[in-house]
């Protein structure tokens, strides 16, 4: 997977863009966890023809700090660290 999260740091709203490494359409699970492992957001997003373009807008009550975005597909997984700064 060649997927990026922008901007980083952010205020809880960001984009997930890139390619999955396959040319097929698949469902990806996008899951955001805090540093304690608590899931704060989860959604299924489609990667059409191997390309994902998703906007995520998290709960504005989340605390400043580091979070993890885990992107899981049929045969691959990627974890991206990011920071919320309000």
ROSERO-360123 format. One record per atom (N, C-alpha, C): residue number from 0; residue in three letters; x, y, z. Coordinates in nm, 2 decimals, m for minus. Example, Ala and Ser with C-alpha at 12.3 -4.5 7.8 and 13.67 -1.06 7.14 Angstrom:
<rs>
num residu east north up
0 Ala 1.32 m0.57 0.78
0 Ala 1.23 m0.45 0.78
0 Ala 1.32 m0.33 0.78
1 Ser 1.28 m0.22 0.71
1 Ser 1.37 m0.11 0.71
1 Ser 1.29 0.00 0.79
</rs>
This chain:
<rs>
num residu east north up
0 Unk 0.08 m0.12 0.00
0 Unk 0.00 0.00 0.00
0 Unk 0.09 0.12 0.00
1 Unk 0.05 0.22 m0.08
1 Unk 0.12 0.35 m0.08
1 Unk 0.01 0.45 m0.05
2 Unk m0.02 0.47 0.07
2 Unk m0.13 0.55 0.12
2 Unk m0.08 0.66 0.22
3 Unk m0.13 0.78 0.20
3 Unk m0.08 0.89 0.29
3 Unk m0.20 0.95 0.36
4 Unk m0.17 1.01 0.48
4 Unk m0.27 1.08 0.55
4 Unk m0.23 1.23 0.56
5 Unk m0.31 1.32 0.51
5 Unk m0.27 1.46 0.50
5 Unk m0.39 1.55 0.55
6 Unk m0.37 1.66 0.62
6 Unk m0.24 1.70 0.67
6 Unk m0.21 1.63 0.80
7 Unk m0.09 1.63 0.84
7 Unk m0.04 1.57 0.97
7 Unk 0.07 1.66 1.02
8 Unk 0.04 1.72 1.14
8 Unk m0.07 1.72 1.23
8 Unk m0.19 1.78 1.17
9 Unk m0.31 1.75 1.23
9 Unk m0.44 1.81 1.19
9 Unk m0.52 1.84 1.31
10 Unk m0.64 1.89 1.29
10 Unk m0.74 1.93 1.39
10 Unk m0.85 1.82 1.41
11 Unk m0.83 1.70 1.35
11 Unk m0.93 1.60 1.36
11 Unk m1.00 1.57 1.23
12 Unk m0.96 1.65 1.12
12 Unk m1.02 1.63 0.99
12 Unk m0.90 1.61 0.90
13 Unk m0.90 1.50 0.81
13 Unk m0.79 1.48 0.73
13 Unk m0.83 1.39 0.61
14 Unk m0.74 1.38 0.51
14 Unk m0.77 1.30 0.39
14 Unk m0.68 1.17 0.39
15 Unk m0.73 1.06 0.34
15 Unk m0.66 0.94 0.32
15 Unk m0.66 0.91 0.17
16 Unk m0.54 0.93 0.11
16 Unk m0.53 0.91 m0.04
16 Unk m0.42 0.82 m0.08
17 Unk m0.43 0.75 m0.19
17 Unk m0.33 0.66 m0.24
17 Unk m0.37 0.54 m0.31
18 Unk m0.28 0.45 m0.33
18 Unk m0.31 0.33 m0.40
18 Unk m0.29 0.21 m0.31
19 Unk m0.37 0.10 m0.33
19 Unk m0.36 m0.02 m0.25
19 Unk m0.26 m0.12 m0.30
20 Unk m0.22 m0.11 m0.42
20 Unk m0.13 m0.21 m0.48
20 Unk m0.20 m0.31 m0.57
21 Unk m0.33 m0.30 m0.57
21 Unk m0.40 m0.38 m0.67
21 Unk m0.48 m0.29 m0.76
22 Unk m0.53 m0.34 m0.87
22 Unk m0.61 m0.26 m0.96
22 Unk m0.76 m0.30 m0.95
23 Unk m0.79 m0.36 m0.84
23 Unk m0.93 m0.40 m0.83
23 Unk m1.00 m0.31 m0.73
24 Unk m1.13 m0.32 m0.72
24 Unk m1.21 m0.25 m0.63
24 Unk m1.23 m0.33 m0.50
25 Unk m1.20 m0.28 m0.39
25 Unk m1.21 m0.35 m0.26
25 Unk m1.25 m0.26 m0.15
26 Unk m1.31 m0.32 m0.05
26 Unk m1.34 m0.25 0.07
26 Unk m1.23 m0.24 0.17
27 Unk m1.20 m0.13 0.22
27 Unk m1.09 m0.11 0.32
27 Unk m1.16 m0.06 0.45
28 Unk m1.11 m0.12 0.56
28 Unk m1.15 m0.07 0.69
28 Unk m1.05 0.03 0.74
29 Unk m1.10 0.15 0.77
29 Unk m1.02 0.26 0.83
29 Unk m1.06 0.27 0.97
30 Unk m0.96 0.25 1.06
30 Unk m0.99 0.25 1.21
30 Unk m0.89 0.34 1.27
31 Unk m0.94 0.43 1.36
31 Unk m0.85 0.52 1.43
31 Unk m0.86 0.48 1.58
32 Unk m0.74 0.47 1.64
32 Unk m0.73 0.43 1.78
32 Unk m0.64 0.53 1.85
33 Unk m0.67 0.55 1.98
33 Unk m0.58 0.64 2.06
33 Unk m0.46 0.55 2.11
34 Unk m0.37 0.62 2.18
34 Unk m0.25 0.54 2.22
34 Unk m0.27 0.43 2.32
35 Unk m0.39 0.43 2.38
35 Unk m0.43 0.33 2.48
35 Unk m0.49 0.21 2.40
36 Unk m0.52 0.22 2.27
36 Unk m0.58 0.11 2.19
36 Unk m0.73 0.13 2.18
37 Unk m0.79 0.23 2.24
37 Unk m0.93 0.25 2.23
37 Unk m0.97 0.30 2.09
38 Unk m1.07 0.23 2.03
38 Unk m1.11 0.27 1.89
38 Unk m1.20 0.39 1.90
39 Unk m1.16 0.50 1.84
39 Unk m1.24 0.62 1.84
39 Unk m1.32 0.65 1.71
40 Unk m1.29 0.57 1.61
40 Unk m1.35 0.59 1.48
40 Unk m1.33 0.47 1.39
41 Unk m1.43 0.42 1.32
41 Unk m1.42 0.31 1.23
41 Unk m1.52 0.33 1.12
42 Unk m1.47 0.30 0.99
42 Unk m1.56 0.31 0.88
42 Unk m1.50 0.22 0.77
43 Unk m1.59 0.17 0.68
43 Unk m1.55 0.10 0.56
43 Unk m1.55 0.19 0.45
44 Unk m1.45 0.20 0.37
44 Unk m1.44 0.29 0.25
44 Unk m1.40 0.20 0.13
45 Unk m1.45 0.24 0.02
45 Unk m1.41 0.17 m0.11
45 Unk m1.29 0.22 m0.17
46 Unk m1.20 0.13 m0.21
46 Unk m1.09 0.16 m0.29
46 Unk m1.12 0.12 m0.44
47 Unk m1.16 0.22 m0.52
47 Unk m1.20 0.19 m0.66
47 Unk m1.08 0.18 m0.75
48 Unk m1.08 0.06 m0.82
48 Unk m0.96 0.04 m0.91
48 Unk m0.83 0.06 m0.84
49 Unk m0.82 0.02 m0.71
49 Unk m0.70 0.03 m0.64
49 Unk m0.66 0.16 m0.58
50 Unk m0.76 0.26 m0.59
50 Unk m0.73 0.40 m0.54
50 Unk m0.83 0.43 m0.43
51 Unk m0.78 0.49 m0.32
51 Unk m0.86 0.54 m0.22
51 Unk m0.85 0.69 m0.21
52 Unk m0.96 0.75 m0.19
52 Unk m0.97 0.90 m0.17
52 Unk m1.08 0.92 m0.06
53 Unk m1.05 0.93 0.06
53 Unk m1.15 0.94 0.17
53 Unk m1.12 1.06 0.26
54 Unk m1.22 1.12 0.30
54 Unk m1.21 1.23 0.40
54 Unk m1.26 1.18 0.53
55 Unk m1.19 1.20 0.64
55 Unk m1.23 1.16 0.77
55 Unk m1.24 1.28 0.86
56 Unk m1.35 1.29 0.93
56 Unk m1.38 1.40 1.02
56 Unk m1.41 1.34 1.16
57 Unk m1.31 1.35 1.25
57 Unk m1.33 1.28 1.38
57 Unk m1.41 1.37 1.48
58 Unk m1.45 1.31 1.59
58 Unk m1.52 1.38 1.69
58 Unk m1.43 1.50 1.74
59 Unk m1.49 1.62 1.74
59 Unk m1.41 1.74 1.78
59 Unk m1.38 1.74 1.93
60 Unk m1.43 1.65 2.00
60 Unk m1.40 1.64 2.15
60 Unk m1.28 1.56 2.18
61 Unk m1.22 1.50 2.08
61 Unk m1.10 1.42 2.10
61 Unk m0.98 1.51 2.15
62 Unk m0.90 1.45 2.24
62 Unk m0.79 1.53 2.30
62 Unk m0.68 1.54 2.20
63 Unk m0.60 1.65 2.22
63 Unk m0.47 1.66 2.15
63 Unk m0.39 1.54 2.18
64 Unk m0.31 1.49 2.08
64 Unk m0.22 1.38 2.10
64 Unk m0.20 1.30 1.98
65 Unk m0.13 1.19 2.00
65 Unk m0.10 1.10 1.89
65 Unk m0.21 0.99 1.88
66 Unk m0.24 0.96 1.75
66 Unk m0.34 0.86 1.72
66 Unk m0.28 0.77 1.61
67 Unk m0.35 0.65 1.59
67 Unk m0.31 0.56 1.49
67 Unk m0.42 0.53 1.39
68 Unk m0.40 0.54 1.26
68 Unk m0.49 0.51 1.16
68 Unk m0.45 0.37 1.10
69 Unk m0.53 0.27 1.12
69 Unk m0.50 0.14 1.06
69 Unk m0.59 0.12 0.94
70 Unk m0.53 0.09 0.83
70 Unk m0.60 0.06 0.70
70 Unk m0.59 m0.08 0.67
71 Unk m0.70 m0.16 0.66
71 Unk m0.69 m0.30 0.64
71 Unk m0.77 m0.34 0.52
72 Unk m0.71 m0.41 0.43
72 Unk m0.77 m0.46 0.31
72 Unk m0.77 m0.61 0.31
73 Unk m0.81 m0.67 0.19
73 Unk m0.81 m0.82 0.18
73 Unk m0.68 m0.88 0.21
74 Unk m0.57 m0.82 0.16
74 Unk m0.44 m0.89 0.17
74 Unk m0.33 m0.80 0.22
75 Unk m0.37 m0.68 0.27
75 Unk m0.26 m0.59 0.32
75 Unk m0.32 m0.50 0.43
76 Unk m0.22 m0.45 0.51
76 Unk m0.26 m0.36 0.62
76 Unk m0.15 m0.26 0.64
77 Unk m0.19 m0.14 0.67
77 Unk m0.09 m0.03 0.69
77 Unk m0.14 0.05 0.82
78 Unk m0.04 0.10 0.90
78 Unk m0.06 0.18 1.01
78 Unk 0.01 0.31 0.99
79 Unk m0.06 0.42 1.01
79 Unk m0.01 0.56 1.00
79 Unk m0.03 0.63 1.13
80 Unk 0.08 0.68 1.19
80 Unk 0.07 0.76 1.31
80 Unk 0.04 0.90 1.27
81 Unk m0.05 0.97 1.35
81 Unk m0.07 1.11 1.32
81 Unk m0.10 1.18 1.45
82 Unk m0.10 1.31 1.45
82 Unk m0.12 1.40 1.56
82 Unk m0.24 1.49 1.55
83 Unk m0.32 1.50 1.65
83 Unk m0.42 1.60 1.66
83 Unk m0.37 1.72 1.74
84 Unk m0.37 1.84 1.68
84 Unk m0.34 1.96 1.75
84 Unk m0.45 2.06 1.73
85 Unk m0.52 2.10 1.83
85 Unk m0.62 2.20 1.81
85 Unk m0.58 2.34 1.86
</rs>
